[in-house]
Amino acid sequence: MSVKLLISGTVLLLIGAGLPFAMVISILESTFLFNFLAAISSVLGLIVGFIGIVEVYQNNKDDKY
């Protein structure tokens, strides 16, 4: 489960970085929807990735002791 969280967090962070980049180089038009999706996906990616990292740490901590 934690690997899925890390992958989905990474994908969300990449979307959150890729959308504004595509808007800056004029591939996508800068609209409220794209700006909102970029901001939300970046924040959600950070949260989901952090939860995945915590789960990996807790699983490895239990295995060592």
C-alpha positions in Angstrom: 0.0 0.0 0.0 2.8 2.4 0.8 4.4 2.0 -2.6 1.1 2.9 -4.3 0.9 6.0 -2.1 4.5 7.0 -3.0 3.8 6.5 -6.7 0.5 8.4 -6.7 2.1 11.2 -4.7 4.9 11.5 -7.2 2.5 11.5 -10.1 0.4 14.2 -8.4 3.5 16.3 -7.8 4.6 16.0 -11.4 1.2 17.0 -12.6 1.3 20.0 -10.2 4.6 21.0 -11.7 3.9 20.1 -15.3 0.6 22.1 -15.7 2.1 25.5 -14.8 5.1 24.7 -17.0 2.9 23.9 -19.9 1.0 27.2 -19.3 4.2 29.2 -19.2 5.5 27.9 -22.5 2.0 28.4 -24.0 1.1 24.8 -24.6 -2.0 25.2 -22.4 -4.1 28.3 -21.9 -3.9 29.7 -18.3 -7.4 29.2 -17.0 -8.8 29.1 -13.5 -9.5 25.4 -13.8 -5.9 24.5 -14.8 -4.5 26.8 -12.1 -6.8 25.2 -9.5 -5.9 21.7 -10.6 -2.2 22.4 -10.5 -2.4 23.8 -7.0 -4.7 21.1 -5.7 -2.6 18.3 -7.3 0.6 19.7 -5.9 -0.8 19.9 -2.3 -2.4 16.5 -2.5 0.8 15.0 -3.9 2.8 16.4 -1.0 0.3 15.0 1.5 -0.1 11.6 -0.1 3.7 11.2 -0.6 4.3 12.2 3.0 1.8 9.6 4.2 3.5 7.0 2.0 7.0 7.9 3.5 5.6 7.6 7.0 4.1 4.1 6.3 7.4 2.9 4.7 9.3 4.2 7.8 6.9 2.5 10.2 7.0 -0.8 8.3 10.8 -0.8 8.2 11.0 0.2 11.9 8.9 -2.8 12.9 11.1 -5.2 10.8 14.3 -4.1 12.5 13.3 -4.6 16.1 
